[in-house]
Structures are given as C-alpha cells and as structure tokens.
Amino acid sequence: MSIGPVMVDVQGLELAAEEREMLQHPAVGGVILFSRNYESVEQLRRLADDIHALREPPLLIAVDQEGGRVQRFRDGFFRLPPVGSIGAAFCNDSRKALRLSREAGWLMASEVLSVGVDLSFAPVLDLDLGISTVIGDRAFDRNPETVTELALAYQRGMHEAGMASVGKHFPGHGGVAADSHHSLPEDERSYADLELQDLIPFERLVRNGLNGIMAAHVLYPHIDTQPAGFSRTWLTGVLRESMGFQGVIFSDDLSMGGAEWAGDYPTRARMALDAGCDMVLVCNQPQYAAQVVESLVAYNDPAANLRLARMHGATSLQRKELTATERWQSAVSLLEQCEAERWLDMDLE
C-alpha cells in the first residue's frame, strides 16, 4: 500500500474502532495530532506505535510543535520559547542566536521523535512585519536575511536529530492582517515586492535541503486569481519550476476559513492536489474528512508517494534515554535563557 494524499486527525488519547478503519483507507497517508491527543509521554508513544502498526509503509504522524503559542505537547516536554525570542537575540549576539536556533530545532525534533512522531511542521519562514497577529512571534524576525540565517540553523538542528523540515506558510503569511483560520486574506503586493521580502527565506532553504513546504491560504491577486494553496502558478510554476523544489508540498488545513471559497471538501482537496500539493490536511471535521477520503479512493501520484516516503522520522532514543544525554541537558540549559511569554495556546481541540 502506498502513502495516500490525505492527512486526517483523531479525536482522543487512543484510536476508536472507526478511526482504525479510516486510517487503513488507501487515500489516507498521515495523521496530525493535537493537544487533545496528549496526556503523557507513555500514552503518546502507545498511540504513535498503534498508528504506525496499522499498515506498511507506516502512516506519517505529524504535529505543530513550534514553541511559544503553538506547542501541542507540553507537560513532560521542554516548554520551547517562541522563535521570535531567538530573533530578538540576534541583533545583540548573532552567533549566540544562531546556536540557540540550532539547539531549538534539535531539541524540538529529538523530543518529538522520541515518542514516535515523525515530523513537526516547522520552521516558520514567514516574516513578522507587524501586520499579522496570527504570525507575530511565531516568526523569527521581520528581516528576511535574519529569518533565513536563523531558519537554516533551526533546520540544521532538526536534520541532526533525524527529522525532515517543513517550511511554512508559502509564499508568506506575514503581510496580511486577516487570519486565514477564519477568512481568506488578500495580500496586495506585487511579485517583485514578495521577491525582495517574503520569498527570500523559502528560496534559500529550498537550496539548502528543505524537505517540505506548507502552502498558505492567502490570495495574492496581482499574481494569481487562486489562493496560493490552490494555485498552479504558485505551487507548480514558482515553487517547482522556478525554485526547483523537489520536496513535499502540504496544503494547510482545508477546514480553515481561507479554504471555504473553493467549495465543498472534496472539491477543495482535488483543487489543492491538482495545483501541486502532495498531501492535503483535513482537521477537526471527521465527517468531511471521510468525504475527502472516499472521493480520492482511486487517486494515485507515484512521484508524490516517493516524496512522502522520505518524510518518516529517523529511529530515535526513547524519552528517558534522550533526557540523559549531554546534548539534551545542554540544549535545555541554553534555551531556558529565552523567557517565553505566556500566550493563549493556538490549538483546535
């Protein structure tokens, strides 16, 4: 069985019978976990092992474990600072900030891999232009060169841990005030303006081993009439052809307000796949996820299958073994210097 084009979620701390059946459907290729799926390190490891054991090749298991406001696994994991705090340190001591970023990437990835989860959708490559509150300190900085340097260091740490990197949200969510969770933002800038700002981190990381990209539910009307995540211009023309990106393209969640314009859920999924996505996400709407999966029962993209197969995480130390290592202890000591503000968690239960 190949890795299907749909990533779905599950509702609780263990798999229900109907979820087991769903996850064995040929159109399913992955599972994204949320805070509601986490109670303890031991429980999470059992859940991940259970998901992986369902089929061969195993399903991909993903999470958003950025740090700051967006960290799904908390108690029992190191409380990661928002990467914006690393960016704030860059202007005072760039060498220290680069080390902080590398160790943050390594620590995040090592802890996630230690419980059997394959990947975290990171690093964020958006710019904090002071416009988007949904991005804010999830971004490293407003300066594209600073974001690039810190993101490359973060990616290096992820790769050292054995995790694939997924940059988001292509081609950049930082220039719009609207939150794509609730509506479709429109960015009125020209392609030339985006080339000088938002696209720089994506271009540089593509040339330096970026494994995956998540597309934004943002419309750029001066470039295309379709939002980026549904746009052949952006995903095939710019990302694949102009930038030469060979990795996996993920949609953002098709349940978000920014995707509603495309129609019903099966139509949204087909449009995103036709535009160039390899895998589409449908979260927190199990009935619509089932519709998407059934609509894609005969779907097959051999190239996407090969790309997705490379996203599985490396075999990792178990949690107790990991926390006993010198590098884990050193990384924790270093990152504790970044005092994270207490934000409301950006999670959908």
Buried (B, 14 or more C-beta within 10 A) or exposed (E): EBBBBBBBBBBEBEBEEEBEEBBEBBBBBBBBBBBBBBBEBEBBBBBBEBBBEBBEBBBBBBBBBBBBBBBBBEEBBBEBBBBBBBBBBBEEEEEBBBBBBBBBBBBBBBBBBBBBBBBBBBBBBBBBBEBBEBBBBBBBBBBBEBBBBBBBBBBBBBBBBBBBBBBBBBBBBBBBEBBBBEBBBBBEBEBEBBBEBBBBBBBBBBEEEBBBBBBBBBBBEBBBEBBBBBBBBBBBBBBBEEBEBEBBBBBBBBBBBBBBBBEEBBEBBBBBBEBBBBBBBBBBBBEBBBBBBEBBEEBEBEEBBEBBBEBBBEEBBEBEEBBEEEBBEEBEEBBEEBEBEEBEBBEBE
